[in-house]
Amino acid sequence: MDLPSHSTVTFTIYATLFSLFLCILFWVKDKRRTVNTPPPPPEASGAWPLIGHLHLLAGSQPAHTTLGNMTDKYGPIFTLRLGVHRTLVVSNSKMAKECFTVNDKAFASRPKTLATEILGLNFSMFAFIPYGSYWRHVRKIATLEVLTTKRIEILKHVMESEIKAAMKESYNFWVKMKESGDIDNDQKAIPITEMKKWFGDITLNIMFRTVIGKRLVGVGCDGEVVEENERIRKAVKDFFHLSGLFPVSDAIPFLRWLDLDGAEKKMKKTAKELDDFAQVWLEQHKRNRDIGSGEWDEGKHDFMDVLISTVDDEGFDGHDADTIIKATSLSLILAAADTTTATLTWSLSLLLNNREILKKVIHELDTQIGKENLVVESNLEKLEYLQAVIKETLRLYPPGPLGVPHESMEDCIVGGYHVPAQTRLLTNISKLQRDPFLYSNPFEFHPERFLTTYKEVDLKGQHFELIPFGAGRRMCPAMSFALKLMQMTLATLLHGFEIMTVDGGPVDMVEESGLSNIRASPLQVILTPRLFSQVHDQN
């Protein structure tokens, strides 16, 4: 192994000392500040050199839980220093409302991080980029051209067909094992289905077909076998893993060139793989467009087709057209894949642990749909109790428990405190939505609260006691699509199968440590058909 040269070692030492000097300078500057800024909690008053308060978030406990415990002791607003970055943490609805109403413009930006630069294709993915003309332009295209109610309605057949295909595959699997004698009369042993993967495959197939017009995994709706593309699946998985990291260079930007934890190298590899896939999809769409009849049929065109027709050939704001189309297409796929799968998995976990509530959902399905029919998209508005179940799931287990980080572009006032420009904002949505001052028995799974006391509370970012999709101008633009996908998938599953855990006992509710809120362990269940066979044969 080659050892570094003497000059390299000397340069590294000087760079580290210089970084330390700048961090001390920041610390001294903050100590001299006389304005009323949000104080750090007493246990966080002593920031460590270079890393600040990052050590407080170390360990296996999810960060939102650690910050929530601080809130219980010290109140709903405080400041931490994560590396060299001042970070404001807010944890109740009043503070969140101040941030995303009167201060919405001030907090409209996103911090520049290693992930948003590299995985975001050089700040091209609109969900993660700083505020500016490029973000305004792309979001306008996404909301007015792509994610419109009309276009989602046109492509609803994609959602219905993918869910039916998954149901049919599970039903056929059960029939095959039953006929072979592998299932005993009590049906306690097999077949076992891992639901995180089951939900994940449905979500990915729906998003890939909706955005780029092709399936990713499983058996096609017309019966053809589609080979699973493991490279794409791995790249998507790596994207979420890497975007949830907090690399050394994000905490201490001066040391980025060293790539001490290897994060930059891994991100570049994943970003290149995703970009290469998107480039192939884009070229295929352009070829199909060139050989097409020239007549525009909305029902046959996916989101990438719409973007190609909408984005000017020359691009805008320093980004070329191909990059804009690829980055936006990937944003739409990636934004929905992990979060939707996580919410569906938590919903089923909660229902399995609350059998009386599960019985109420099934009773509603049997009453409104009937056992001789399949769930279709037009049925969803009649399923009020199921909608309340999903709301309650999003309250207890928001997909992004700390929200997507914001960054202030100008000085502002929050909770009577002065918040300087370039302060990063973390909204502890998980803590906010379990506030005992808002909800009675806040840790209890009680969907009925959204049919009575909180019946008028929606998810559009106007009711700050429930903001799983965020609020203000940076809230998730695909909220309506995501809700419809979750309602359709959960309704169809619960209508079509009786579900029990493998051992007949409760499901553990341990969360995995990270920025997204996912189960730490697989969710293995036994699916037994509850509809008449001729209904399943309709798929």
C-alpha positions as CSV (number, residue, x, y, z in Angstrom):
1,M,0.0,0.0,0.0
2,D,1.3,3.4,-0.9
3,L,1.8,5.8,2.0
4,P,0.9,9.5,1.6
5,S,3.8,11.8,1.0
6,H,5.2,14.1,3.7
7,S,3.7,17.2,1.8
8,T,0.2,15.6,1.7
9,V,0.3,14.9,5.5
10,T,1.5,18.4,6.2
11,F,-1.2,19.9,4.1
12,T,-3.9,17.8,5.7
13,I,-2.7,18.9,9.2
14,Y,-2.8,22.6,8.2
15,A,-6.3,22.2,6.6
16,T,-7.6,20.6,9.8
17,L,-6.2,23.3,12.0
18,F,-7.6,26.0,9.7
19,S,-11.0,24.4,9.9
20,L,-10.8,24.2,13.7
21,F,-9.9,27.9,13.8
22,L,-12.9,28.8,11.7
23,C,-15.2,26.8,13.9
24,I,-13.8,28.5,17.0
25,L,-14.4,31.8,15.3
26,F,-18.0,31.0,14.6
27,W,-18.4,29.9,18.2
28,V,-16.9,33.1,19.6
29,K,-19.1,35.2,17.2
30,D,-22.2,33.5,18.5
31,K,-21.1,34.0,22.1
32,R,-20.8,37.8,21.4
33,R,-24.2,38.0,19.8
34,T,-26.6,40.1,21.9
35,V,-29.8,39.5,20.0
36,N,-32.4,37.1,21.5
37,T,-31.7,33.9,19.5
38,P,-33.3,30.6,20.5
39,P,-31.0,29.0,23.1
40,P,-29.7,25.5,23.0
41,P,-31.1,23.1,25.6
42,P,-28.9,23.0,28.8
43,E,-27.6,19.5,28.0
44,A,-26.5,20.9,24.6
45,S,-25.0,24.1,25.8
46,G,-21.5,22.9,25.2
47,A,-20.9,22.2,21.5
48,W,-17.9,20.0,20.7
49,P,-15.2,21.4,18.4
50,L,-16.0,20.8,14.7
51,I,-19.0,18.5,15.2
52,G,-21.1,20.8,17.4
53,H,-24.0,18.9,18.9
54,L,-24.0,16.0,16.5
55,H,-22.9,13.7,19.3
56,L,-26.3,14.1,20.9
57,L,-28.0,12.5,17.9
58,A,-25.6,9.5,17.8
59,G,-26.8,6.1,18.7
60,S,-29.5,3.7,17.6
61,Q,-32.4,5.9,18.8
62,P,-34.1,7.8,15.9
63,A,-33.2,11.5,15.8
64,H,-36.8,12.7,16.1
65,T,-37.2,10.7,19.3
66,T,-34.0,12.2,20.8
67,L,-35.1,15.7,19.8
68,G,-38.6,15.0,21.1
69,N,-37.2,14.1,24.5
70,M,-35.4,17.4,24.5
71,T,-38.7,19.2,23.7
72,D,-40.3,17.6,26.7
73,K,-37.6,19.1,29.0
74,Y,-36.9,22.4,27.4
75,G,-39.8,23.5,25.2
76,P,-40.9,23.5,21.5
77,I,-38.1,25.7,20.1
78,F,-34.4,25.5,20.5
79,T,-31.1,25.8,18.6
80,L,-28.4,23.2,17.9
81,R,-25.2,23.4,16.0
82,L,-24.9,20.4,13.6
83,G,-21.3,20.6,12.5
84,V,-20.8,24.3,11.6
85,H,-24.5,24.8,10.8
86,R,-26.9,26.6,13.1
87,T,-30.1,24.5,13.2
88,L,-33.5,25.6,14.6
89,V,-35.7,22.7,15.9
90,V,-39.4,23.4,16.3
91,S,-41.8,20.8,17.7
92,N,-45.3,22.1,18.1
93,S,-48.1,23.4,15.8
94,K,-47.8,27.0,16.9
95,M,-44.1,27.3,16.0
96,A,-44.6,25.3,12.8
97,K,-47.4,27.7,11.8
98,E,-45.2,30.7,12.3
99,C,-42.5,29.1,10.2
100,F,-44.8,28.2,7.2
101,T,-47.2,31.2,7.2
102,V,-45.7,34.5,8.2
103,N,-42.2,33.2,7.6
104,D,-42.9,30.9,4.7
105,K,-40.9,33.0,2.2
106,A,-38.0,33.3,4.7
107,F,-37.9,29.5,5.1
108,A,-38.6,28.6,1.5
109,S,-35.1,27.5,0.7
110,R,-33.3,24.1,1.1
111,P,-29.8,23.8,2.5
112,K,-27.1,22.8,0.0
113,T,-25.8,19.4,1.1
114,L,-23.7,16.7,-0.5
115,A,-26.7,14.6,-1.2
116,T,-28.8,17.4,-2.8
117,E,-25.8,18.3,-5.0
118,I,-24.7,14.8,-6.1
119,L,-27.8,12.6,-5.8
120,G,-29.9,15.6,-6.9
121,L,-28.0,15.8,-10.2
122,N,-26.3,19.1,-9.4
123,F,-29.3,20.7,-7.7
124,S,-31.7,19.7,-10.5
125,M,-34.4,17.7,-8.5
126,F,-37.0,20.3,-7.6
127,A,-37.9,18.8,-4.2
128,F,-34.4,19.3,-2.8
129,I,-33.0,22.4,-4.4
130,P,-32.6,25.9,-2.9
131,Y,-35.3,28.5,-3.5
132,G,-35.0,30.5,-6.8
133,S,-36.3,30.9,-10.3
134,Y,-35.3,27.3,-11.3
135,W,-37.3,25.8,-8.5
136,R,-40.3,28.1,-9.3
137,H,-40.2,27.1,-12.9
138,V,-40.0,23.3,-12.4
139,R,-42.6,23.3,-9.6
140,K,-44.9,25.2,-11.9
141,I,-44.5,22.6,-14.6
142,A,-44.9,19.7,-12.1
143,T,-48.1,21.1,-10.6
144,L,-49.8,22.7,-13.7
145,E,-48.8,20.1,-16.3
146,V,-47.8,16.8,-14.6
147,L,-49.5,16.3,-11.3
148,T,-52.9,17.7,-12.3
149,T,-56.2,16.1,-11.2
150,K,-57.1,15.6,-14.8
151,R,-53.8,13.7,-15.7
152,I,-54.0,11.6,-12.5
153,E,-57.5,10.7,-13.5
154,I,-56.4,9.7,-17.0
155,L,-53.7,7.4,-15.6
156,K,-55.8,5.9,-12.8
157,H,-56.0,2.6,-14.8
158,V,-52.3,2.2,-14.1
159,M,-52.9,2.2,-10.4
160,E,-55.9,-0.1,-10.5
161,S,-54.2,-2.6,-12.9
162,E,-51.0,-2.9,-10.8
163,I,-52.8,-3.4,-7.6
164,K,-55.0,-6.0,-9.2
165,A,-52.0,-7.8,-10.7
166,A,-50.4,-8.0,-7.2
167,M,-53.6,-9.3,-5.7
168,K,-54.0,-11.9,-8.5
169,E,-50.4,-13.1,-8.1
170,S,-50.9,-13.6,-4.3
171,Y,-54.2,-15.3,-4.9
172,N,-52.7,-17.7,-7.5
173,F,-49.8,-18.4,-5.1
174,W,-52.3,-19.4,-2.4
175,V,-54.3,-21.6,-4.8
176,K,-51.2,-23.4,-6.0
177,M,-50.0,-24.2,-2.5
178,K,-53.5,-25.2,-1.4
179,E,-53.8,-27.6,-4.4
180,S,-50.4,-29.1,-3.7
181,G,-51.4,-29.8,-0.1
182,D,-48.7,-27.5,1.3
183,I,-51.3,-25.5,3.3
184,D,-52.8,-27.3,6.3
185,N,-56.4,-27.0,7.2
186,D,-55.7,-24.3,9.9
187,Q,-53.7,-22.3,7.4
188,K,-51.1,-21.3,10.1
189,A,-47.9,-22.2,8.3
190,I,-47.8,-20.9,4.8
191,P,-47.8,-19.0,2.4
192,I,-45.9,-16.2,4.1
193,T,-45.8,-12.8,2.5
194,E,-43.3,-10.0,3.4
195,M,-45.4,-6.9,3.2
196,K,-42.7,-4.3,2.9
197,K,-41.6,-5.9,-0.3
198,W,-45.3,-6.5,-1.4
199,F,-46.2,-2.8,-1.0
200,G,-42.8,-1.7,-2.3
201,D,-43.2,-3.6,-5.6
202,I,-46.7,-2.2,-6.2
203,T,-45.5,1.3,-5.5
204,L,-42.5,1.1,-7.7
205,N,-44.4,-0.5,-10.6
206,I,-47.1,2.2,-10.4
207,M,-44.6,5.0,-10.3
208,F,-42.4,3.6,-13.1
209,R,-45.4,3.0,-15.3
210,T,-46.9,6.5,-14.5
211,V,-43.6,8.4,-15.0
212,I,-41.8,6.4,-17.8
213,G,-44.4,4.0,-19.1
214,K,-42.7,0.7,-18.1
215,R,-42.9,-1.8,-15.2
216,L,-40.0,-2.6,-12.9
217,V,-40.8,-5.9,-11.2
218,G,-43.1,-8.8,-11.2
219,V,-45.6,-10.2,-13.6
220,G,-47.1,-7.9,-16.2
221,C,-50.8,-7.1,-16.3
222,D,-51.3,-9.0,-19.6
223,G,-49.5,-12.1,-18.3
224,E,-46.0,-11.6,-19.6
225,V,-43.1,-12.1,-17.3
226,V,-41.0,-9.0,-16.7
227,E,-37.5,-9.6,-15.6
228,E,-36.7,-7.8,-12.4
229,N,-34.0,-5.1,-12.9
230,E,-31.9,-5.6,-9.8
231,R,-29.6,-2.7,-10.7
232,I,-32.5,-0.2,-10.7
233,R,-33.9,-1.6,-7.5
234,K,-30.4,-1.3,-5.8
235,A,-29.9,2.2,-7.1
236,V,-33.2,3.3,-5.7
237,K,-32.5,1.7,-2.4
238,D,-29.0,3.2,-2.3
239,F,-30.5,6.6,-3.1
240,F,-32.6,6.6,0.0
241,H,-29.9,5.2,2.2
242,L,-27.3,7.7,1.1
243,S,-29.7,10.7,1.2
244,G,-30.4,9.9,4.8
245,L,-26.7,10.0,5.8
246,F,-25.1,13.0,7.4
247,P,-21.6,13.0,5.9
248,V,-18.6,14.5,7.5
249,S,-18.4,17.1,4.7
250,D,-21.9,18.3,5.5
251,A,-20.9,19.0,9.1
252,I,-17.4,20.3,8.2
253,P,-17.5,21.5,4.6
254,F,-13.8,22.5,4.7
255,L,-12.9,18.8,4.8
256,R,-15.0,17.7,1.8
257,W,-11.9,17.1,-0.3
258,L,-10.8,14.3,2.0
259,D,-14.1,12.4,1.7
260,L,-13.3,10.9,5.1
261,D,-16.3,8.6,5.2
262,G,-16.4,7.7,1.5
263,A,-19.9,9.2,1.2
264,E,-19.1,11.3,-1.9
265,K,-17.7,8.4,-3.8
266,K,-20.8,6.3,-3.1
267,M,-23.2,9.1,-4.0
268,K,-21.4,9.7,-7.3
269,K,-21.7,6.0,-8.2
270,T,-25.4,5.9,-7.4
271,A,-26.1,9.2,-9.1
272,K,-24.4,8.0,-12.3
273,E,-26.4,4.8,-12.3
274,L,-29.7,6.7,-11.9
275,D,-28.7,9.2,-14.5
276,D,-27.7,6.5,-16.9
277,F,-31.1,4.8,-16.5
278,A,-32.9,8.1,-17.0
279,Q,-30.9,8.8,-20.1
280,V,-32.0,5.5,-21.6
281,W,-35.6,6.2,-20.8
282,L,-35.4,9.7,-22.2
283,E,-33.9,8.5,-25.5
284,Q,-36.5,5.8,-25.8
285,H,-39.3,8.4,-25.3
286,K,-37.7,10.7,-27.9
287,R,-37.5,7.8,-30.4
288,N,-41.1,6.9,-29.8
289,R,-42.1,10.5,-30.2
290,D,-40.2,10.8,-33.6
291,I,-41.9,7.7,-35.0
292,G,-45.4,8.5,-33.6
293,S,-48.3,9.7,-35.6
294,G,-48.1,13.2,-34.3
295,E,-51.5,13.0,-32.6
296,W,-51.5,13.6,-28.9
297,D,-53.5,11.0,-26.9
298,E,-53.3,11.8,-23.2
299,G,-54.3,8.4,-22.1
300,K,-51.3,6.8,-23.8
301,H,-48.6,9.2,-22.6
302,D,-46.8,9.1,-19.3
303,F,-45.3,11.9,-17.2
304,M,-42.0,11.9,-19.1
305,D,-43.9,12.4,-22.4
306,V,-45.5,15.5,-20.8
307,L,-42.2,16.9,-19.6
308,I,-40.7,16.4,-23.1
309,S,-43.6,18.4,-24.6
310,T,-43.5,21.1,-21.9
311,V,-39.8,21.8,-21.3
312,D,-38.3,24.1,-23.8
313,D,-35.5,22.5,-25.9
314,E,-33.0,25.0,-24.6
315,G,-33.8,24.4,-21.0
316,F,-33.8,27.3,-18.5
317,D,-31.9,28.8,-15.5
318,G,-28.7,27.2,-16.4
319,H,-30.0,23.7,-16.8
320,D,-30.3,21.9,-20.1
321,A,-33.7,20.4,-21.1
322,D,-32.5,16.8,-20.9
323,T,-31.2,17.3,-17.3
324,I,-34.5,19.0,-16.3
325,I,-36.6,16.1,-17.7
326,K,-34.4,13.4,-16.2
327,A,-34.2,15.0,-12.7
328,T,-37.9,15.8,-12.5
329,S,-38.8,12.2,-13.6
330,L,-36.5,10.7,-11.1
331,S,-37.9,13.1,-8.4
332,L,-41.4,11.9,-9.0
333,I,-40.4,8.3,-8.8
334,L,-38.2,8.5,-5.8
335,A,-40.4,10.9,-3.8
336,A,-43.3,8.4,-3.8
337,A,-41.5,5.0,-3.6
338,D,-40.1,4.9,-0.1
339,T,-42.7,7.2,1.7
340,T,-45.8,5.4,0.3
341,T,-44.4,2.0,1.1
342,A,-43.5,3.0,4.6
343,T,-47.0,4.4,5.3
344,L,-48.8,1.4,4.0
345,T,-46.6,-0.9,6.1
346,W,-47.3,1.1,9.2
347,S,-51.0,1.1,8.5
348,L,-51.2,-2.6,8.2
349,S,-49.0,-3.0,11.3
350,L,-51.3,-0.8,13.4
351,L,-54.4,-2.7,12.1
352,L,-53.0,-6.0,13.0
353,N,-52.3,-4.8,16.5
354,N,-55.8,-3.3,16.8
355,R,-58.2,-6.1,15.6
356,E,-61.4,-4.3,16.5
357,I,-60.4,-1.4,14.2
358,L,-59.5,-3.8,11.5
359,K,-63.0,-5.4,11.8
360,K,-64.5,-1.9,11.3
361,V,-62.5,-1.3,8.2
362,I,-63.6,-4.7,6.7
363,H,-67.2,-4.1,7.7
364,E,-67.1,-0.8,5.8
365,L,-65.6,-2.5,2.7
366,D,-68.2,-5.2,2.7
367,T,-71.0,-2.7,3.2
368,Q,-69.9,-0.2,0.6
369,I,-68.2,-2.5,-2.0
370,G,-69.7,-6.0,-1.3
371,K,-68.0,-9.3,-1.4
372,E,-68.9,-9.9,-5.1
373,N,-67.1,-6.8,-6.4
374,L,-63.6,-5.5,-6.5
375,V,-62.5,-2.1,-5.2
376,V,-62.2,0.6,-7.9
377,E,-61.0,4.1,-7.6
378,S,-64.5,5.6,-7.7
379,N,-65.3,3.7,-4.5
380,L,-62.7,5.5,-2.4
381,E,-64.8,8.5,-1.5
382,K,-67.3,6.2,0.3
383,L,-64.7,4.7,2.5
384,E,-64.6,7.3,5.3
385,Y,-63.3,5.0,8.0
386,L,-60.4,3.7,5.9
387,Q,-59.5,7.3,5.1
388,A,-59.5,8.0,8.8
389,V,-57.2,5.0,9.4
390,I,-54.7,6.4,6.9
391,K,-54.8,9.9,8.5
392,E,-54.2,8.4,11.9
393,T,-51.3,6.4,10.5
394,L,-49.8,9.5,9.0
395,R,-50.3,11.3,12.4
396,L,-48.4,8.6,14.4
397,Y,-45.9,7.6,11.7
398,P,-45.2,10.5,9.3
399,P,-43.0,9.3,6.5
400,G,-40.5,12.1,7.2
401,P,-40.6,12.6,11.0
402,L,-38.3,15.6,10.8
403,G,-39.6,16.9,7.5
404,V,-37.3,17.9,4.7
405,P,-34.8,20.4,6.0
406,H,-35.4,24.1,5.2
407,E,-33.0,27.0,5.4
408,S,-33.8,30.7,6.1
409,M,-32.9,33.1,3.4
410,E,-33.3,36.2,5.6
411,D,-33.5,37.1,9.3
412,C,-37.0,36.4,10.8
413,I,-38.8,36.1,14.2
414,V,-40.1,32.7,15.4
415,G,-41.6,32.4,18.9
416,G,-40.3,35.8,19.8
417,Y,-36.8,34.8,19.0
418,H,-34.5,36.3,16.3
419,V,-33.5,33.6,13.7
420,P,-30.6,34.7,11.6
421,A,-30.4,34.1,7.8
422,Q,-28.8,30.7,6.8
423,T,-30.3,28.9,9.8
424,R,-31.4,25.4,9.0
425,L,-34.9,24.4,10.1
426,L,-36.0,20.9,11.3
427,T,-39.7,20.5,12.1
428,N,-40.2,17.6,14.4
429,I,-43.4,16.5,12.8
430,S,-43.5,13.3,14.7
431,K,-43.5,15.2,18.1
432,L,-45.9,17.9,16.8
433,Q,-48.5,15.3,15.8
434,R,-48.3,13.5,19.2
435,D,-48.8,16.7,21.2
436,P,-51.1,15.9,24.2
437,F,-52.3,19.5,24.1
438,L,-53.8,18.8,20.6
439,Y,-54.8,15.1,20.9
440,S,-56.2,13.1,23.7
441,N,-54.3,9.9,24.2
442,P,-51.8,11.0,21.5
443,F,-49.9,7.7,21.4
444,E,-53.1,5.6,20.9
445,F,-54.2,4.5,17.4
446,H,-57.7,6.0,17.3
447,P,-59.0,6.7,13.7
448,E,-62.3,7.8,15.1
449,R,-60.8,11.1,16.1
450,F,-60.8,12.1,12.4
451,L,-64.5,11.3,12.1
452,T,-65.5,13.4,15.1
453,T,-63.3,16.1,16.8
454,Y,-60.9,16.4,13.9
455,K,-63.2,15.6,11.0
456,E,-62.5,18.8,9.2
457,V,-58.7,18.5,9.5
458,D,-57.2,17.7,6.1
459,L,-53.7,17.0,4.9
460,K,-53.2,20.1,2.7
461,G,-50.9,22.0,5.0
462,Q,-53.5,24.4,6.4
463,H,-54.2,22.5,9.7
464,F,-50.9,22.5,11.5
465,E,-51.8,19.7,13.9
466,L,-51.4,17.3,11.0
467,I,-48.7,18.1,8.4
468,P,-47.2,14.8,7.3
469,F,-46.7,16.2,3.7
470,G,-45.3,19.5,5.0
471,A,-46.8,23.0,4.7
472,G,-46.2,26.2,2.9
473,R,-44.8,26.7,-0.6
474,R,-42.4,23.7,-0.2
475,M,-45.0,21.1,0.8
476,C,-45.2,17.9,-1.3
477,P,-47.0,18.6,-4.6
478,A,-47.9,14.9,-5.1
479,M,-50.0,14.6,-1.9
480,S,-53.3,13.9,-3.7
481,F,-51.7,11.2,-5.9
482,A,-50.0,9.6,-2.8
483,L,-53.2,9.5,-0.8
484,K,-55.2,7.9,-3.6
485,L,-52.4,5.3,-4.1
486,M,-52.4,4.5,-0.4
487,Q,-56.2,4.3,-0.1
488,M,-56.6,2.1,-3.2
489,T,-53.8,-0.3,-2.2
490,L,-54.9,-0.7,1.4
491,A,-58.6,-1.0,0.6
492,T,-58.0,-3.7,-2.1
493,L,-55.7,-5.7,0.2
494,L,-58.1,-5.7,3.2
495,H,-61.1,-6.4,1.0
496,G,-59.4,-9.3,-0.8
497,F,-57.6,-11.2,2.0
498,E,-57.9,-12.1,5.6
499,I,-54.5,-11.3,7.2
500,M,-52.8,-12.6,10.3
501,T,-49.3,-12.6,11.7
502,V,-47.2,-15.7,11.3
503,D,-47.3,-16.5,15.1
504,G,-50.7,-15.0,15.7
505,G,-49.2,-12.4,18.0
506,P,-48.8,-8.7,17.9
507,V,-46.5,-6.9,15.5
508,D,-43.5,-5.1,16.9
509,M,-43.5,-1.3,16.2
510,V,-39.7,-0.6,16.3
511,E,-38.6,2.2,14.0
512,E,-35.4,2.1,12.1
513,S,-32.9,4.9,12.8
514,G,-32.7,7.4,10.0
515,L,-34.4,10.4,8.3
516,S,-37.3,8.4,6.9
517,N,-39.8,6.6,9.2
518,I,-39.7,2.9,8.3
519,R,-40.1,-0.4,10.2
520,A,-36.8,-1.8,11.6
521,S,-37.9,-5.4,10.8
522,P,-39.8,-7.1,8.0
523,L,-43.6,-7.5,8.3
524,Q,-44.4,-11.1,7.6
525,V,-48.1,-12.2,7.3
526,I,-50.3,-14.9,6.0
527,L,-52.7,-13.9,3.3
528,T,-55.9,-16.0,3.0
529,P,-58.5,-15.1,0.2
530,R,-61.8,-13.9,1.7
531,L,-63.6,-13.0,-1.6
532,F,-65.3,-15.5,-3.9
533,S,-63.0,-17.1,-6.4
534,Q,-64.9,-15.6,-9.3
535,V,-64.1,-12.1,-7.9
536,H,-60.4,-12.8,-7.8
537,D,-60.7,-14.2,-11.4
538,Q,-61.8,-10.7,-12.5
539,N,-58.2,-9.5,-12.1
